[in-house]
Amino acid sequence: MGIAKATKIVREKETMEVKKTAGEAKMPDKRKTEVRGIVFGDGIPKICVPLTARNMEELGQQAEAVLQCPCDMVEWRADFFEETKQNGWLEQALAFLRKTLGERPLLFTFRTGEEGGERTIPLEEYDALNERAAASGLADLVDLELNRGEERLRRMAERVHALGCGVIGSYHDFHGTPGAEAIVEILCRMQSLGADITKAAVMPQTEEDVTALLAASVQMKRQYADRPYITMSMGRLGMVSRLAGALTGSAVTFATAGRASAPGQMDAGLVAQILPLLQG
């Protein structure tokens, strides 16, 4: 049995008792997602540190740095990795990370060029990489992009789940911020397509864009979320959103132990000091 199958995604439903008064809508059940003992959607937002290494030497250095910082989950951004000519490169890198990181949850992400990643690849290759990561039994979650196609996300989520791995459904806009209602609709759509955790990352141009992202997050928290979700407003203008999970319900914040993978990420040590102060 592969490691991912032995530590499969666990959703824990909390039944909320709501008074059945006339005209009062029943609130949705809230769910948590557990990966290797880390419960997403419960308590202080979890810290995920991305690895952006271009080769195995850098990957080793970055993995060691992660061990020295507060971190609940590690993301391997495989689109940064350049040593891809050798057969089995993906599995070898994942095996190294699993051995080095121990029981920390590991997220595999190949961020496409269309969504701010380092490389653009054919969709068939994108699918194959995610399937290989899931089939390895070494990654606990894979990131699947909504904008590669809704039916593709649904189909790939089914394949990844069949391989014993979890799914983060993601949406990125590096040019602007949709309205609050549109962000809510995007997150709900990824829920319906089978993602275990949903994620929306947008780029603000104004202060109102930041508040739109925050408002959408609170709306998900109060009305629509039936599983953990991650939201963030990128860049310096949106940095406050990366610390606001206690308010907005966002389950994860991405922070650095070196090179950032997206604009606005802060040092993991600093984030770990601030998050408990904001928790109600």
Long-range contacts (C-beta under 8 A, 24 or more apart in sequence): 1-137, 2-136, 2-137, 2-138, 2-164, 3-98, 3-137, 3-138, 4-134, 4-136, 4-137, 4-138, 4-139, 4-140, 4-163, 4-164, 4-165, 5-137, 5-164, 7-35, 7-36, 7-140, 8-164, 8-166, 9-33, 9-34, 9-35, 9-140, 9-141, 9-166, 9-196, 10-34, 10-35, 11-196, 11-227, 12-39, 27-222, 27-223, 28-223, 28-224, 28-225, 28-226, 29-226, 30-225, 30-226, 31-226, 31-227, 31-228, 32-228, 33-166, 33-196, 33-197, 33-227, 33-228, 35-73, 35-105, 35-140, 35-141, 35-166, 36-103, 36-104, 36-105, 36-140, 37-103, 38-72, 38-73, 38-105, 40-197, 40-228, 40-251, 40-252, 41-227, 41-228, 41-251, 43-279, 44-245, 44-246, 44-275, 44-276, 44-279, 45-245, 45-246, 45-250, 45-251, 45-252, 45-253, 45-275, 46-72, 46-73, 46-251, 46-252, 46-253, 47-71, 47-72, 47-73, 47-252, 47-253, 47-254, 47-255, 47-268, 47-271, 47-272, 47-275, 48-72, 48-73, 48-74, 48-75, 48-107, 48-252, 48-253, 48-254, 48-255, 49-73, 49-74, 49-75, 49-254, 49-255, 49-256, 49-257, 49-268, 50-74, 50-75, 50-76, 50-77, 50-109, 50-254, 50-256, 50-260, 50-261, 50-262, 50-265, 51-75, 51-76, 51-77, 51-97, 52-77, 52-80, 52-258, 52-259, 52-260, 52-261, 53-80, 53-81, 54-80, 54-81, 54-82, 54-83, 55-81, 55-82, 55-83, 56-83, 56-93, 56-96, 59-93, 59-96, 59-97, 60-96, 60-100, 62-257, 62-258, 62-259, 63-96, 63-97, 63-100, 63-101, 64-100, 65-257, 65-258, 66-101, 66-104, 66-257, 67-100, 67-101, 68-257, 69-257, 69-268, 69-269, 69-272, 70-268, 70-269, 70-271, 70-272, 71-104, 71-257, 71-268, 72-104, 72-105, 72-252, 73-104, 73-105, 73-106, 73-107, 73-252, 74-101, 74-104, 74-105, 74-106, 74-107, 75-106, 75-107, 75-108, 75-109, 75-143, 75-254, 75-261, 76-106, 76-107, 76-108, 76-109, 76-139, 77-109, 77-110, 77-111, 77-117, 77-118, 77-261, 78-108, 78-109, 78-110, 78-129, 78-133, 79-109, 79-110, 79-111, 79-112, 79-117, 79-118, 79-119, 80-118, 80-261, 90-129, 90-132, 90-133, 90-136, 91-132, 91-136, 91-138, 94-133, 94-136, 94-138, 94-139, 95-136, 95-138, 97-138, 98-138, 105-140, 105-141, 106-138, 106-139, 106-140, 106-141, 107-139, 107-140, 107-141, 107-142, 107-143, 107-168, 108-133, 108-134, 108-139, 108-141, 108-142, 108-143, 109-142, 109-143, 110-143, 111-143, 111-145, 111-172, 111-261, 112-145, 112-148, 114-145, 114-147, 114-148, 115-145, 115-147, 115-170, 115-172, 115-174, 116-172, 116-174, 116-262, 123-148, 123-149, 123-152, 127-152, 127-156, 130-156, 130-160, 131-156, 131-159, 131-160, 131-163, 133-165, 134-159, 134-160, 134-163, 134-164, 134-165, 135-163, 137-164, 139-165, 140-165, 140-166, 141-165, 141-166, 141-167, 141-168, 141-196, 141-197, 142-166, 142-167, 142-168, 143-167, 143-168, 143-170, 143-199, 144-168, 144-169, 144-170, 144-195, 145-169, 145-170, 145-171, 145-172, 146-170, 146-171, 146-186, 146-189, 146-190, 146-193, 147-171, 147-172, 150-189, 150-193, 153-190, 153-193, 153-194, 153-195, 154-193, 154-194, 157-193, 157-194, 157-195, 158-194, 161-194, 166-196, 166-197, 167-194, 167-195, 167-196, 167-197, 168-195, 168-196, 168-197, 168-198, 168-199, 168-230, 169-193, 169-194, 169-195, 169-197, 169-198, 169-199, 170-198, 170-199, 170-200, 170-201, 171-199, 171-200, 171-201, 172-200, 172-201, 172-202, 173-201, 173-202, 173-203, 174-203, 174-234, 175-203, 176-202, 176-203, 176-205, 176-209, 177-202, 177-203, 177-204, 177-205, 177-209, 177-210, 177-212, 177-213, 177-233, 178-202, 178-212, 179-212, 180-212, 180-213, 180-215, 180-216, 180-219, 181-216, 183-212, 183-213, 183-216, 183-217, 183-231, 184-216, 184-219, 184-220, 184-224, 187-216, 187-220, 187-224, 187-225, 187-229, 187-231, 188-220, 188-224, 191-224, 191-225, 191-226, 191-227, 195-227, 196-227, 196-228, 197-227, 197-228, 197-229, 197-230, 197-251, 197-252, 198-227, 198-228, 198-229, 198-230, 199-229, 199-230, 199-231, 199-252, 200-229, 200-230, 200-231, 200-232, 201-230, 201-231, 201-232, 201-233, 201-234, 201-262, 202-232, 202-233, 202-234, 202-238, 203-233, 203-234, 203-235, 203-238, 203-263, 204-233, 204-234, 204-235, 204-237, 204-238, 207-237, 209-233, 209-237, 209-238, 210-237, 210-238, 210-240, 210-241, 213-238, 213-241, 214-241, 214-244, 214-247, 214-248, 217-241, 217-244, 217-248, 217-249, 217-250, 218-247, 218-248, 218-249, 220-249, 221-248, 221-249, 225-249, 228-252, 232-264, 233-264, 234-262, 234-263, 234-264, 235-263, 235-264, 236-263, 236-264, 237-264, 238-264, 239-264, 239-266, 242-266, 242-271, 243-271, 243-274, 243-275, 243-278, 244-278, 245-275, 246-275, 246-278, 246-279, 246-280, 247-278
